[in-house]
Amino acid sequence: MKQVIAARTDLGMGRGKLAAQVAHASLRAYEKADPDAVRTWKGEGQPKIVVKVGSEGELLDVAEEARRAGLPAALVRDAGHTQLEPGTATACAVGPAPDNQVDAVTGDLSLY
């Protein structure tokens, strides 16, 4: 079991902003996951991997693929209070779910 969070590289987010967006995505997807999957994931140490996407289109593709696969997923859009325009898509978490199911959506993406 794992969770993969895809984050955009083209926005120039600062490290703190990036960390916050990844955390938002992680929590939101976790809240959507099946309770049994969450229990197993927690028991395995809650593995999380952060990967890169280079554009909004790539990020939206990840979210759509996860949705079609029936996986818990959460697309984050920034509120626009600091570095980004309101509504900017920044990150998408997929899982927690079985590794092979998450990899089917995110396995071709490079580590952040």
BELGI-V213655 format. One record per residue. N is the residue number from 1. RES is the residue in three letters. PSI is psi in whole degrees, -180 to 180 (999 if undefined). OMEGA is omega in degrees with one decimal (* if undefined). D_FIRST is the distance of its C-alpha to the first C-alpha in Angstrom with 1 decimal. Layout:
<<N;RES;PSI;OMEGA;D_FIRST> <N;RES;PSI;OMEGA;D_FIRST>>
This chain:
<<1;MET;141;176.2;0.0> <2;LYS;172;173.4;3.8> <3;GLN;136;176.1;7.2> <4;VAL;133;179.0;10.2> <5;ILE;120;176.9;13.7> <6;ALA;131;-179.8;16.7> <7;ALA;144;-178.2;19.9> <8;ARG;138;177.2;23.5> <9;THR;-13;-173.0;25.6> <10;ASP;-2;-175.8;28.8> <11;LEU;-15;-178.4;29.5> <12;GLY;32;179.1;30.4> <13;MET;142;171.8;28.6> <14;GLY;165;-177.7;29.3> <15;ARG;-42;179.6;26.6> <16;GLY;-42;178.3;26.7> <17;LYS;-46;178.5;26.6> <18;LEU;-47;-179.9;23.6> <19;ALA;-42;-179.7;21.7> <20;ALA;-43;-178.9;22.7> <21;GLN;-41;177.2;21.7> <22;VAL;-42;179.2;18.1> <23;ALA;-43;177.3;18.0> <24;HIS;-48;-178.1;19.4> <25;ALA;-45;-178.3;16.9> <26;SER;-50;-178.6;13.9> <27;LEU;-42;-178.3;15.6> <28;ARG;-41;178.6;16.8> <29;ALA;-41;177.0;13.5> <30;TYR;-42;-178.9;12.1> <31;GLU;-22;-179.4;15.4> <32;LYS;-11;-172.4;15.0> <33;ALA;155;174.9;11.7> <34;ASP;135;-178.9;12.1> <35;PRO;-36;178.2;12.8> <36;ASP;-40;177.7;11.1> <37;ALA;-41;178.5;7.7> <38;VAL;-44;-179.6;8.9> <39;ARG;-46;179.2;10.1> <40;THR;-46;-179.7;7.2> <41;TRP;-45;178.3;5.4> <42;LYS;-41;179.4;9.0> <43;GLY;-24;179.3;9.6> <44;GLU;8;177.7;7.4> <45;GLY;12;177.7;9.4> <46;GLN;54;-179.2;7.9> <47;PRO;133;177.8;7.3> <48;LYS;138;178.3;9.4> <49;ILE;136;177.9;11.4> <50;VAL;128;-178.5;14.8> <51;VAL;168;-175.4;16.5> <52;LYS;143;163.3;20.1> <53;VAL;149;-172.8;21.9> <54;GLY;2;-176.9;25.7> <55;SER;167;175.7;26.8> <56;GLU;-41;-179.7;26.5> <57;GLY;-44;178.3;26.6> <58;GLU;-40;-180.0;23.5> <59;LEU;-44;178.9;21.6> <60;LEU;-34;175.7;22.8> <61;ASP;-42;177.5;21.8> <62;VAL;-47;-179.5;18.1> <63;ALA;-42;-178.9;18.4> <64;GLU;-42;177.7;20.3> <65;GLU;-42;178.3;18.1> <66;ALA;-43;179.1;15.1> <67;ARG;-47;179.9;17.6> <68;ARG;-33;179.9;18.9> <69;ALA;-6;179.9;15.6> <70;GLY;24;-179.0;15.2> <71;LEU;150;173.2;12.1> <72;PRO;132;-178.9;12.4> <73;ALA;153;179.5;14.2> <74;ALA;121;175.4;16.9> <75;LEU;126;-178.6;19.8> <76;VAL;133;172.8;21.8> <77;ARG;128;-174.6;25.6> <78;ASP;147;179.1;27.6> <79;ALA;-18;176.3;30.3> <80;GLY;22;-178.3;32.8> <81;HIS;-19;-174.5;34.1> <82;THR;-91;-168.7;33.9> <83;GLN;-21;-170.3;33.1> <84;LEU;161;175.4;32.3> <85;GLU;146;177.6;34.0> <86;PRO;137;177.1;32.9> <87;GLY;0;179.7;30.4> <88;THR;125;176.2;29.1> <89;ALA;125;-173.2;25.5> <90;THR;-37;-173.3;23.7> <91;ALA;158;176.1;19.9> <92;CYS;124;176.5;17.1> <93;ALA;142;176.5;13.6> <94;VAL;124;-177.4;11.1> <95;GLY;178;18.6;8.1> <96;PRO;138;179.1;6.1> <97;ALA;170;178.3;5.2> <98;PRO;142;-176.2;4.3> <99;ASP;-49;-174.3;5.1> <100;ASN;-32;178.6;8.6> <101;GLN;-41;177.6;9.2> <102;VAL;-41;-180.0;8.6> <103;ASP;-30;178.4;10.6> <104;ALA;-25;-179.7;13.2> <105;VAL;-39;-169.6;14.0> <106;THR;-1;-171.0;13.7> <107;GLY;-21;-179.3;13.9> <108;ASP;0;-176.9;17.6> <109;LEU;146;-179.6;17.8> <110;SER;151;176.0;19.0> <111;LEU;146;178.5;17.7> <112;TYR;999;*;19.7>>
